[in-house]
Amino acid sequence: MNRKTKGEDFDIMFEMSRTVNCSNIGEDGKARNSAIVDFLQDSSIFHLDSHPVMSPFFREENCVMFLVSRQIDIARRPFYGEKIKIRTWTYELKRMYGYRNTIIYSENGEPLVKSIASGAFMDNVSQRPRKVPQELVDRVKLYPKEDMEYLPRKITLPDSEPEVFPPLHIMKCYIDMNHHVNNARYIDIADEYLPENADISRMRIEYKMPLKRADTAIPRVFSEDGAVTVDISDENGKSFCIVEYTLK
């Protein structure tokens, strides 16, 4: 069940309820890293699609919001059969970009996952950044930032030699309706290079270039004490996506 939280003017806090099912879990019976991203991005998309200000603009102007980065802090992973609530809202909005918090709660209101996401407005035809009217920005209601640590959007690669793995085969199941690898599928790819039974407390993701089926993607993995960073890059070392894991 999806619902918008009522409020004055154009209130944009959005909430949806889910049950963690077998399609969301890993071998340990808890939500996979990519399933957590699926929950977060689904709520954000439903939110934008139903928004009384932004949705008509996106539709009429053929504009989209391109995800630039995400930080995910995991207090506890939801488990199989658990009922969860995902709540999302915007805390900062400018003419070219916006920031949102998305929180996954247990049924009794315990925060399980906290997230920050940044996105840029893009023209859907030219695939170039664009500015939205200030009048539209002024109509959107903002909410306070969630109480959590806010790290930089950009991820700095470690100053060490990575382990370079063979090129990836970009399968059809990775591709979404935008004709490139879905945001959550980058996590499925990067998870393959984590240590066995790795316990993650934080993920930071920087989306730099869309990865498409015709592209060659090479994983470069940096391992340090307490952290693993996976740089999914092209043959010249230009990054498509960087995923930084903080290990417990």
Residue, then its C-alpha position, 0 to 999 in steps of 0.5 A: m500500500n502506498r500513501k502520501t503523508k497529508g500536509e499543507d501546500f504541496d506536501i511531498m513526504f511519501e510512504m509505502s509498506r512492503t513485506v520482505n519476500c524471498s525475491n529480496i533475500g540472500e542466503d542468510g534470509k536477510a535483505r540483499n544489498s541490492a534489494i535494499v537499493d530496490f526498496l529505496q529507489d522504488s519509493s523515490i520513483f513512486h514519490l516522483d510519479s505521484h508528486p503534484v508539482m514535479s510529475p506534470f513537469f517531468r511529463e510535459e517537459n520530457c525531463v527526468m531526474f538522474l541519480v548521481s549518488r547514494q549513501i546507505d547506512i545499515a543499522r539492521r537488515p530486514f529479514y524474510g517475512e518482516k513488514i517494513k515501511i519506507r518513507t522518503w522526502t526532499y530536504e534540498l532542491k535547486r534548479m539543477y539538482g535535489y537531495r532526499n532522505t529515504i528511511i526504511y523502518s521496521e513495523n514498530g518504527e525502528p529505523l533499519v536503513k537510512s539513506i541520502a540520495s542526490g539527483a540532477f535534472m536531465d533532458n530525456v532526449s539530449q541526456r544533458p543537464r537542465k535547469v527547472p524553473q525557479e517558480l516550480v522549485d519554490r512550490v515544493k515543500l521541503y523537510p528537515k534532514e534526517d539525523m545521520e552522518y553526511l559524507p561527500r557525494k564524490i568517492t575518492l579511490p584509494d591510493s593503492e593498486p587495485e586487483v583488476f578482474p576480467p571484463l563483465h558480461i552485461m546481461k539483459c536482466y541488468i538493463d531497465m527502461n532507460h536502456h542502461v544498467n539499473n541503479a540496483r544492479y550495479i550493487d549486484i555486480a559489485d557484491e561479487y567482489l566482497p569477502e565471503n560473509a562480509d557484514i556491511s554497515r554502509m554503502r556509498i555509490e557514485y553513479k558517473m556514466p550510464l553503463k549500457r549493453a554494448d559497453t565493456a566494463i572492468p571491475r577494479v577492486f581496492s581492499e583496505d582494512g575495514a573497506v572494499t571499493v569496487d570501481i566499475s570502469d571502461e577499458n581506459g579507466k573511466s568510471f561508470c560507477i563506484v561502490e564503497y563498502t564499509l565493513k563491520 
